[in-house]
Amino acid sequence: GFLGFVTRIRDRRYVVVDEERQTVFGLVVLDHNGTIRKINMSNNRVFVIPPYFSTPRTLQVGEAWRIRGDKLYKIEMTLDEFPYGTRPQFNRDAGDWLKYSGGNNTIAEANNGRCDRGCLEHQVSDVLQAMLDHDPNRLPLSASIKYTENGQRLAPGDGLWGTLTELGNFRAGLIDEENGTAGFYGNIIETDVPGVLIARLKVDGNQISEIETVVVREETTGDRGGTLSLFAPRLQDQYQPEQFMKTAPSYPEESNGKATADSLRSIVDSFYAGMRDHQGGAVPFAADCRRRINGVLITNDPDAPAPDASVPDWRPYSMSCSQQFDAGVFNYIS
């Protein structure tokens, strides 16, 4: 029972069957939903699952089997890690595992009412609590609910719904009454792995029709392998949980700004245009603009190290927001 931490094997495609060589080549997807924490194996031993499998993961596999007579005798596998729930682009089918199977008694009837600020705040709290309780059926989900996690379409109840165990003290809520949309940004724990969660939900009437999440986890190494993603280089701005201990003071405050929704959106869009065009002057940066990635300060940091020791004067994280764009720090983004 050692492989019990594999919770789903799907999208099996035996794409090459070579009769002359008695060899089969296949492509398959292995899901690990993160809920299996120990396995009672057939030898009466208990296998405690390493922390790598504390969070949902998907591995795409290419595997070749050589067959002698009617028995497998040589198996060669290569694999790579992808966001949980990733589906291959060949021979795709909807898959029953993607469908929400909540009973109709849990889905509220839509009305023509509008979910105001208080309503949206309440819905955000309810969604987070439902994830903690591993129970989407308590929510007024639309029959056509669309849930994604790190860009992958999942059924409510899968992924984070099975692994989220704690909300931290770093929290920010954002509300857009006009569009019936709410956002959440905060730190979390999945079993024993710290992370940060960004979530967006949309409410139509009194039904939740969309939930979109992005989650970043701490990457660690340890005696049992840690949580470091397979084949991934360790980044300079890897998630740092100690930077998300309590809500940043600037988030709860209301602003005296008078910009409309359209101009706010335009200001932010100029940020991406300036990054693409390497023009800091085209972006209305404040003089004290600060930018963090996964908790790591990447601007105006006088103590920022040089990423290349052979070029000690090149310290991009010590630059201002505007200077980084002008200097072409982000030229690698195409």
Helices and strands as residue ranges (DSSP letters): G 2-5, E 8-18, E 23-32, E 38-40, E 46-48, G 51-54, E 57-68, E 71-82, G 96-98, G 104-106, H 117-132, G 136-138, E 141-149, E 152-154, H 160-163, E 164-176, E 181-190, E 193-204, E 207-217, G 241-243, H 261-277, G 280-282, E 292-293, E 296-297, G 316-318, H 321-327
